[in-house]
Amino acid sequence: MADDGTRGPRRHEVRGSSTGTATLTGYIRARLERLRALDRRRPVLWDLTVTGFWTAFAVLDFTSGGWRTVARNVEAPEPLVLLMSLCFSVPLLWRRRHPVAVLVAMAPVSVLNIWTGAVVQAAFFQLIPAYTVALRFPLRTLAWSGVLMCLPAAAGAVHIPGTLDRQLVSYLWGLAFVALLGIAVRTRRDYTEALLDRADRLERERDQQAQLAAVAERTRIAREMHDIIGHNLSVITGLADGGAYAAATNPERAGQALQAIGTTSRQAMAELRRVLGVLRETGPAAELAPQPSLDDLDTLVAGVRQAGLPVRLTVHGHPPPVPASPGRQLAVYRVVQEALTNTLKHAGPGTTAHVTLTYTPSALEMLATDTGQGGAAHVGAGGGRGISGMRERASLYHGTLEAGRLPTNGWRIRLRLPLEDSPA
């Protein structure tokens, strides 16, 4: 029990410490981001600020006599010491635009600094443009910059024995530090830019996929509406013509035609409401109903017969144990519907039609033929959405569709859709 009593406060302390660390990290990150924003908006102001700070440091080192604490020659002329301090600090104004040129300009001053024995501490300002080189330039440029910076120190170590540790080694350690820091910052920056670029590309690809999906959905809806409206209007037109012809001689037959028109119209409205229901963004959900399937072919053929086109439906083979997918069944249904609609529109009087559905172990096959004389009209219809829409439906399931005239001047449409588990 004692352990339980002491663990709670300790966990609380850890959480408090983590929260404090996160708060401090966030504060530091926010301040750094503000400095970066200021640098992006006013780069010249930032360069003047940094250069002014280090120049003031160099001048203070001269006026306070701090340079004498490390100098080997305390009798060096003071004007020369001040000039060298300014030559190491003022060129920092151009450190970001021309860092290599700044190092080249500082190299003779570095030689003079070591040769005279003054050894002003401002000489280490060469590490600042060296960091910029490591941050922005290739490693080869960084290597040459390091040679340029360390060569005067090496020459001074040879000229003045016993100064190797104080001069060359300190330069090498400083160069190694700024080089590693610059490379680490550059790697982190490149990684962040790569992540941002990848996020932008994924966002563009997501938008493109959404646009493609919207186009595909519009195409599907347009195809469905064409099939629904075209077929049902053709049936209604045939029923209306037949009813008008029979009104004078057989009123009972005319009444049956009107009833069939009403039934067909209601079916068309229900199908349109179901298709267009997916476009609603708000409001109650659209009424759900199953899409037509192969079991509805008898109803389709019966409606076409009522419109005045004698149609015979023949089925060969037996349905597979696993039924074809709803999409494949709908594709066959719509192709049959479009074929019979085209026959109603273009085949002319006295035409008969025959639809054959064949089940094979590997595919669904459908053959629709008619005996009409409207072959040329059928060809003209192929330039619209009818036959092209049938071909699109077939291609969705790796199927084939053939449409053309028969030798007897009739019309034939042959569809073959492979089953799911069979090769295309």
C-alpha positions as CSV (number, residue, x, y, z in Angstrom):
1,M,0.0,0.0,0.0
2,A,2.9,2.3,0.7
3,D,4.2,1.8,-2.8
4,D,0.8,2.8,-4.2
5,G,0.8,5.9,-2.2
6,T,4.2,7.0,-3.4
7,R,3.8,6.1,-7.1
8,G,1.0,8.5,-7.7
9,P,2.9,11.7,-6.8
10,R,5.9,10.5,-8.8
11,R,3.9,9.9,-11.9
12,H,2.4,13.4,-11.4
13,E,5.9,14.9,-11.2
14,V,6.9,13.1,-14.4
15,R,3.9,14.4,-16.2
16,G,4.5,17.9,-14.9
17,S,8.1,17.7,-16.0
18,S,7.1,16.5,-19.5
19,T,4.5,19.2,-19.8
20,G,7.0,21.8,-18.8
21,T,9.6,20.5,-21.3
22,A,6.9,20.5,-24.0
23,T,6.0,24.1,-23.1
24,L,9.6,25.2,-23.2
25,T,10.2,23.5,-26.5
26,G,7.1,25.1,-28.0
27,Y,8.2,28.5,-26.7
28,I,11.7,28.1,-28.2
29,R,10.2,26.9,-31.5
30,A,7.9,29.8,-31.7
31,R,10.7,32.3,-31.1
32,L,12.9,30.7,-33.7
33,E,10.0,30.7,-36.2
34,R,9.5,34.4,-35.5
35,L,13.2,35.1,-36.2
36,R,13.0,33.1,-39.4
37,A,10.0,35.1,-40.4
38,L,11.8,38.3,-39.7
39,D,14.8,37.1,-41.7
40,R,12.5,36.2,-44.7
41,R,10.8,39.6,-44.6
42,R,13.9,41.8,-44.0
43,P,17.1,39.9,-44.8
44,V,19.2,43.1,-45.0
45,L,18.1,44.2,-41.5
46,W,19.0,40.8,-40.1
47,D,22.4,40.8,-41.8
48,L,23.1,44.3,-40.5
49,T,22.1,43.2,-37.0
50,V,24.3,40.2,-37.0
51,T,27.2,42.0,-38.5
52,G,26.8,44.9,-36.1
53,F,26.8,42.5,-33.1
54,W,30.0,40.8,-34.0
55,T,31.7,44.1,-35.0
56,A,30.8,45.5,-31.6
57,F,32.3,42.4,-30.0
58,A,35.6,42.8,-32.1
59,V,35.9,46.5,-31.2
60,L,35.2,45.8,-27.5
61,D,37.9,43.1,-27.6
62,F,40.3,45.8,-28.9
63,T,39.3,48.7,-26.6
64,S,39.3,46.5,-23.5
65,G,42.7,45.0,-24.3
66,G,41.4,41.5,-24.3
67,W,43.4,40.6,-27.4
68,R,46.6,41.0,-25.3
69,T,45.7,38.1,-23.1
70,V,46.2,35.6,-25.9
71,A,48.6,37.6,-28.1
72,R,52.2,36.4,-28.5
73,N,53.2,39.9,-29.4
74,V,51.5,42.4,-27.1
75,E,53.5,45.2,-28.8
76,A,51.7,44.8,-32.1
77,P,50.6,48.2,-33.4
78,E,47.1,49.0,-32.1
79,P,45.8,50.6,-35.4
80,L,46.8,47.3,-37.1
81,V,45.0,45.3,-34.5
82,L,41.8,47.4,-34.9
83,L,42.0,47.2,-38.7
84,M,42.4,43.4,-38.5
85,S,39.4,43.1,-36.1
86,L,37.3,45.2,-38.5
87,C,38.4,43.1,-41.5
88,F,37.3,39.9,-39.7
89,S,33.9,41.4,-38.7
90,V,32.6,43.8,-41.3
91,P,32.7,41.3,-44.3
92,L,30.2,39.2,-42.4
93,L,27.6,41.5,-44.0
94,W,28.0,39.4,-47.2
95,R,28.4,36.0,-45.5
96,R,25.1,34.6,-46.9
97,R,25.3,35.9,-50.4
98,H,29.0,35.3,-51.0
99,P,30.4,33.1,-48.2
100,V,33.4,31.8,-50.2
101,A,34.4,35.3,-51.3
102,V,34.2,36.4,-47.6
103,L,36.6,33.6,-46.7
104,V,38.9,34.5,-49.5
105,A,38.9,38.2,-48.3
106,M,39.6,37.1,-44.7
107,A,42.5,34.7,-45.6
108,P,45.2,37.5,-46.1
109,V,44.1,39.1,-42.8
110,S,44.4,35.7,-41.1
111,V,48.0,35.4,-42.4
112,L,48.9,38.9,-41.2
113,N,47.2,38.2,-37.8
114,I,49.3,35.1,-37.2
115,W,52.5,36.5,-38.7
116,T,52.5,39.6,-36.5
117,G,51.7,37.6,-33.4
118,A,48.7,39.7,-32.5
119,V,46.2,36.8,-32.7
120,V,43.0,38.8,-32.4
121,Q,40.1,36.6,-31.3
122,A,38.0,38.0,-34.2
123,A,39.8,35.6,-36.5
124,F,37.4,32.9,-35.4
125,F,34.7,34.9,-37.2
126,Q,35.8,32.9,-40.2
127,L,33.7,30.0,-38.8
128,I,30.5,31.9,-39.6
129,P,30.9,32.0,-43.4
130,A,32.3,28.4,-43.2
131,Y,29.0,27.4,-41.6
132,T,27.1,29.0,-44.5
133,V,29.2,27.1,-46.9
134,A,28.5,23.8,-45.1
135,L,24.8,24.7,-45.1
136,R,24.4,25.6,-48.8
137,F,27.3,24.3,-50.9
138,P,28.6,20.8,-51.9
139,L,31.1,19.0,-49.7
140,R,33.9,19.7,-52.1
141,T,33.4,23.5,-51.7
142,L,33.3,23.0,-48.0
143,A,36.6,21.1,-48.1
144,W,38.3,23.8,-50.1
145,S,37.0,26.4,-47.7
146,G,38.4,24.5,-44.8
147,V,41.8,24.4,-46.5
148,L,41.6,28.2,-47.2
149,M,40.8,28.9,-43.5
150,C,43.3,26.5,-41.9
151,L,46.2,27.1,-44.3
152,P,47.3,30.4,-42.7
153,A,47.2,28.8,-39.3
154,A,49.3,25.9,-40.6
155,A,51.8,28.4,-42.1
156,G,52.0,30.2,-38.8
157,A,52.6,27.0,-36.9
158,V,55.5,26.2,-39.2
159,H,56.9,29.8,-38.9
160,I,56.5,30.1,-35.2
161,P,57.4,26.8,-33.4
162,G,55.3,25.7,-30.5
163,T,52.0,27.3,-31.8
164,L,50.6,24.1,-33.4
165,D,48.1,23.4,-30.6
166,R,47.1,27.0,-30.0
167,Q,46.5,27.8,-33.7
168,L,46.0,24.9,-36.1
169,V,44.2,22.4,-33.8
170,S,41.7,25.1,-32.6
171,Y,40.9,26.0,-36.2
172,L,40.4,22.3,-37.1
173,W,38.1,21.7,-34.1
174,G,36.1,24.8,-34.9
175,L,35.8,23.9,-38.6
176,A,34.7,20.4,-37.7
177,F,32.0,21.7,-35.4
178,V,30.5,24.2,-37.8
179,A,30.8,21.7,-40.7
180,L,28.8,19.0,-38.8
181,L,26.3,21.6,-37.6
182,G,25.7,23.0,-41.1
183,I,25.4,19.5,-42.6
184,A,22.9,18.5,-39.9
185,V,20.8,21.6,-40.4
186,R,20.9,21.1,-44.2
187,T,19.9,17.5,-43.9
188,R,17.0,18.4,-41.6
189,R,15.9,21.1,-43.9
190,D,16.0,18.9,-47.0
191,Y,14.1,16.2,-45.1
192,T,11.4,18.7,-44.1
193,E,11.1,20.0,-47.6
194,A,10.8,16.5,-49.0
195,L,8.0,15.8,-46.5
196,L,6.2,19.0,-47.5
197,D,6.7,18.2,-51.2
198,R,5.3,14.7,-50.6
199,A,2.3,16.1,-48.7
200,D,1.6,18.5,-51.6
201,R,1.9,15.7,-54.2
202,L,-0.4,13.5,-52.1
203,E,-2.9,16.3,-51.8
204,R,-2.8,17.0,-55.5
205,E,-3.2,13.2,-56.2
206,R,-6.1,13.1,-53.8
207,D,-7.8,16.0,-55.6
208,Q,-7.2,14.4,-59.0
209,Q,-8.6,11.1,-57.8
210,A,-11.7,12.9,-56.5
211,Q,-12.1,14.6,-59.8
212,L,-11.7,11.4,-61.7
213,A,-14.2,9.7,-59.4
214,A,-16.6,12.5,-60.0
215,V,-16.2,12.3,-63.8
216,A,-16.7,8.5,-63.6
217,E,-19.8,8.9,-61.5
218,R,-21.2,11.5,-63.9
219,T,-20.5,9.2,-66.8
220,R,-22.2,6.3,-65.0
221,I,-25.2,8.3,-64.2
222,A,-25.4,9.7,-67.7
223,R,-25.3,6.1,-69.1
224,E,-27.9,4.9,-66.7
225,M,-30.2,7.8,-67.5
226,H,-29.8,7.3,-71.2
227,D,-30.7,3.6,-70.8
228,I,-33.7,4.3,-68.5
229,I,-35.2,7.3,-70.4
230,G,-34.4,6.0,-73.9
231,H,-35.9,2.5,-73.3
232,N,-39.0,3.6,-71.4
233,L,-39.9,6.5,-73.7
234,S,-39.5,4.1,-76.7
235,V,-41.9,1.6,-74.9
236,I,-44.3,4.4,-74.1
237,T,-44.3,5.7,-77.6
238,G,-45.0,2.3,-79.0
239,L,-47.9,1.8,-76.5
240,A,-49.3,5.2,-77.3
241,D,-49.2,4.6,-81.1
242,G,-50.8,1.2,-80.6
243,G,-53.5,2.6,-78.3
244,A,-54.3,5.4,-80.7
245,Y,-54.7,2.9,-83.5
246,A,-56.9,0.6,-81.5
247,A,-59.0,3.3,-79.9
248,A,-61.5,3.4,-82.8
249,T,-61.9,-0.4,-83.2
250,N,-61.0,-1.9,-79.9
251,P,-61.5,0.4,-76.9
252,E,-60.6,-2.4,-74.5
253,R,-57.2,-2.8,-76.1
254,A,-56.7,1.0,-76.0
255,G,-57.4,0.9,-72.3
256,Q,-54.8,-1.8,-71.8
257,A,-52.3,0.3,-73.6
258,L,-53.0,3.3,-71.4
259,Q,-52.6,1.1,-68.3
260,A,-49.3,-0.2,-69.6
261,I,-48.2,3.4,-70.3
262,G,-48.9,4.3,-66.7
263,T,-47.0,1.3,-65.4
264,T,-44.0,1.9,-67.6
265,S,-44.0,5.6,-66.6
266,R,-44.0,4.8,-62.9
267,Q,-41.2,2.3,-63.3
268,A,-39.2,4.9,-65.2
269,M,-39.8,7.5,-62.5
270,A,-38.8,5.0,-59.8
271,E,-35.5,4.2,-61.6
272,L,-34.7,7.8,-62.2
273,R,-35.4,8.7,-58.6
274,R,-33.0,5.9,-57.5
275,V,-30.2,7.0,-59.9
276,L,-30.5,10.7,-59.1
277,G,-30.9,10.1,-55.4
278,V,-27.1,9.7,-55.1
279,L,-26.6,13.3,-56.2
280,R,-28.5,14.7,-53.1
281,E,-26.1,16.3,-50.6
282,T,-28.8,17.1,-48.0
283,G,-32.2,15.9,-47.2
284,P,-33.6,12.4,-46.5
285,A,-31.9,9.4,-48.0
286,A,-33.0,8.2,-51.3
287,E,-35.3,5.2,-51.5
288,L,-33.2,2.1,-51.9
289,A,-34.1,-0.6,-54.4
290,P,-32.1,-3.3,-56.1
291,Q,-30.7,-2.7,-59.6
292,P,-32.1,-4.8,-62.4
293,S,-30.6,-8.3,-62.9
294,L,-30.9,-11.2,-65.2
295,D,-34.0,-12.3,-63.4
296,D,-35.7,-9.2,-64.6
297,L,-35.2,-10.0,-68.3
298,D,-38.6,-11.6,-68.5
299,T,-40.3,-8.4,-67.2
300,L,-38.2,-6.3,-69.7
301,V,-39.2,-8.5,-72.6
302,A,-42.9,-8.5,-71.6
303,G,-42.9,-4.7,-71.5
304,V,-41.4,-4.5,-75.0
305,R,-44.0,-7.0,-76.2
306,Q,-46.7,-4.7,-74.9
307,A,-45.2,-1.8,-76.8
308,G,-45.8,-3.8,-80.0
309,L,-42.5,-5.6,-80.7
310,P,-42.7,-9.4,-80.8
311,V,-39.7,-10.6,-78.8
312,R,-38.6,-14.1,-78.0
313,L,-36.2,-14.8,-75.1
314,T,-34.2,-18.1,-75.1
315,V,-31.8,-19.2,-72.4
316,H,-29.1,-21.8,-73.0
317,G,-27.1,-23.5,-70.2
318,H,-27.6,-23.2,-66.5
319,P,-26.5,-20.3,-64.2
320,P,-23.2,-21.0,-62.4
321,P,-23.3,-22.1,-58.7
322,V,-21.9,-18.7,-57.8
323,P,-24.1,-16.1,-59.5
324,A,-22.4,-13.4,-61.6
325,S,-21.7,-10.1,-59.8
326,P,-24.6,-7.6,-59.7
327,G,-22.6,-5.3,-62.0
328,R,-22.2,-7.9,-64.7
329,Q,-25.9,-8.8,-64.5
330,L,-26.8,-5.1,-64.8
331,A,-24.5,-4.7,-67.8
332,V,-26.2,-7.6,-69.6
333,Y,-29.6,-6.2,-68.7
334,R,-28.8,-2.7,-69.9
335,V,-27.3,-4.1,-73.2
336,V,-30.5,-6.1,-73.9
337,Q,-32.6,-3.1,-73.0
338,E,-30.6,-0.8,-75.3
339,A,-30.7,-3.4,-78.2
340,L,-34.5,-3.7,-77.9
341,T,-34.9,0.0,-77.6
342,N,-33.0,0.6,-80.8
343,T,-35.1,-2.0,-82.5
344,L,-38.3,-0.2,-81.4
345,K,-37.0,3.1,-82.7
346,H,-35.4,2.1,-86.0
347,A,-36.4,-1.4,-87.2
348,G,-39.7,-0.4,-88.7
349,P,-43.1,-2.2,-88.8
350,G,-43.4,-6.0,-88.9
351,T,-40.1,-6.5,-87.1
352,T,-39.5,-9.4,-84.7
353,A,-36.6,-9.7,-82.2
354,H,-34.8,-12.6,-80.6
355,V,-32.7,-12.5,-77.5
356,T,-30.5,-15.4,-76.6
357,L,-28.7,-15.7,-73.2
358,T,-26.1,-18.4,-72.9
359,Y,-24.4,-19.5,-69.7
360,T,-20.9,-21.0,-70.2
361,P,-18.4,-22.1,-67.5
362,S,-16.3,-19.0,-68.2
363,A,-18.6,-16.3,-69.4
364,L,-22.0,-14.8,-70.0
365,E,-22.9,-14.5,-73.6
366,M,-25.9,-12.6,-75.1
367,L,-27.0,-12.3,-78.7
368,A,-29.8,-9.9,-79.7
369,T,-31.1,-10.0,-83.3
370,D,-34.0,-8.4,-85.2
371,T,-35.5,-8.8,-88.7
372,G,-36.0,-5.1,-89.3
373,Q,-35.0,-3.0,-92.3
374,G,-33.5,-0.2,-90.1
375,G,-29.9,-1.1,-90.5
376,A,-28.9,2.4,-91.6
377,A,-30.7,3.9,-88.7
378,H,-28.9,1.5,-86.4
379,V,-25.6,2.7,-87.8
380,G,-26.6,6.3,-87.2
381,A,-27.6,5.4,-83.7
382,G,-24.1,4.0,-83.1
383,G,-22.7,7.5,-83.4
384,G,-24.6,8.6,-80.2
385,R,-24.5,7.2,-76.7
386,G,-26.4,3.9,-77.4
387,I,-23.8,1.5,-78.9
388,S,-20.9,3.4,-77.4
389,G,-22.5,3.1,-74.0
390,M,-22.9,-0.7,-74.5
391,R,-19.3,-0.9,-75.4
392,E,-18.3,1.0,-72.2
393,R,-20.4,-1.4,-70.1
394,A,-18.7,-4.3,-71.7
395,S,-15.2,-2.9,-71.2
396,L,-15.8,-2.3,-67.5
397,Y,-15.8,-6.1,-67.0
398,H,-13.2,-6.9,-69.7
399,G,-15.9,-8.0,-72.1
400,T,-16.4,-7.6,-75.8
401,L,-19.4,-6.2,-77.8
402,E,-20.0,-6.6,-81.5
403,A,-22.7,-4.7,-83.3
404,G,-23.5,-4.9,-87.1
405,R,-25.9,-5.8,-89.8
406,L,-27.0,-9.3,-90.6
407,P,-26.9,-10.7,-94.1
408,T,-30.7,-10.5,-94.2
409,N,-30.5,-6.7,-93.4
410,G,-31.4,-7.2,-89.8
411,W,-29.3,-6.2,-86.9
412,R,-27.2,-8.1,-84.4
413,I,-25.6,-7.3,-81.1
414,R,-23.3,-9.9,-79.5
415,L,-22.0,-9.4,-75.9
416,R,-19.5,-11.6,-74.0
417,L,-18.6,-10.9,-70.4
418,P,-16.1,-13.2,-68.7
419,L,-17.0,-14.3,-65.1
420,E,-15.0,-13.0,-62.2
421,D,-12.6,-16.0,-61.8
422,S,-12.0,-16.5,-65.5
423,P,-9.3,-14.8,-67.7
424,A,-10.4,-11.9,-69.8
